[in-house]
Amino acid sequence: MKKVLLAAAFAGITLAAGAQNAIVQPSFLSNWSVGVDGGLTTPLKGHSFFQNMRSQYGLHVAKQITPVLGVGVEGAWGVNTSSSRTAFDSQYVGLYGTVNLMNAFCGYQCAPRKFWVDAVVGGGWGHQYVAGPGDNNSLNAKAGLNFNYALTDNVSISLKPDVNWRIADDGSAVQFNAKRANFDLMVGVNYNFGPGFECAVCPPDLTGELALANERINELRAGVVAAAADLAASNAANAALEAQLAAALSQPAQVKVVSDTTFSSVRFVFFRIGQSKVSADQLPNVEMIADYMKHNPESTVVIKGYASQDGNLEFNERLAKNRAESVKDVLIKKYGVKADRIKAEGQGIGHMFKEESWNRVAICTLDEPSK
């Protein structure tokens, strides 16, 4: 039994570690649960199984650390059926750990399960109340299973069979003896405070991602060659314009006054895949927006965030909004632009550019009302 539980725990730890790149870890205060338990306890061996059966009640508080691993603290009290001085004739208080066998061996599906099975191991302090003086204290260990069913997103019920050994009484050697063990069968009602575990777009098998990255690298290399050709053409055009400018400067000056205070300009802030933070190389684009708004106090800016088609729709919609909000935050916090002059909104997946990576962008449209 111990070898099976240790193997399950090791498998759960290994799989949990391998899945960390795909799980967005919530805060320490998330995924706690509390519950009440009620059921039966009876000696496992050496006494009449049914005649010595009595009621038992308990409480527990637990924390789910990963989709596979959890920890908790619990207490259980057996109802008095003898002549002890209290309402209870046994007590157990201890710590325990759980391994979600469904998530460990079948994989986490990025959504809470309606039914799952936990392997449970724990240990703690046991106390036996007796009629006379000299109550018995012991070091206890337990192992069992929890069969869980979710009634709602927050409420679940559990069937909890386990074996609880008194492995060491006062001064005795440690031993696992069936004659010093109880079989418990409890039913628990649990309330989970959530919010569960959310998956990020990062599959454990990165083969496809690497192939896609190599394809994009090749596309970028081709883009560099094309950009070099465009630069050469631009330089030639600039040379032609310089020649035209020199010719124009040699002509008598003809001044034409243009009065048009309406200004409309677009700036692009690009992002890396899966990220919404404005990187250092994109700050000059944001600074240009801030500089214009500083010199044009009546101007406003509309920021629309977009995401590429990589990943699921819900994640991309949230990522697009976060990108627009990120540019807004930089304008406010770094450059002191007032929030009422900025409108930020997410537009979901973008289709403006043929190059997919260019669609990871926030498009900022500056506008100054006509005077």
MOJO-V361405 format. One record per helix or strand. SS is the DSSP state (~ for helix, > for strand). FROM is the first residue (numbers start at 1). TO is the last residue. Records with the same first field share a line. If there is no record, write none. Layout:
BEGIN
SS: FROM-TO / FROM-TO
END
This chain:
BEGIN
~: 2-18 / 20-22 / 101-106 / 178-180 / 207-249 / 280-295 / 313-333 / 339-341 / 356-359
>: 23-24 / 32-43 / 54-64 / 69-79 / 88-100 / 115-128 / 136-150 / 155-169 / 181-192 / 198-199 / 263-270 / 299-307 / 342-349 / 361-368
END
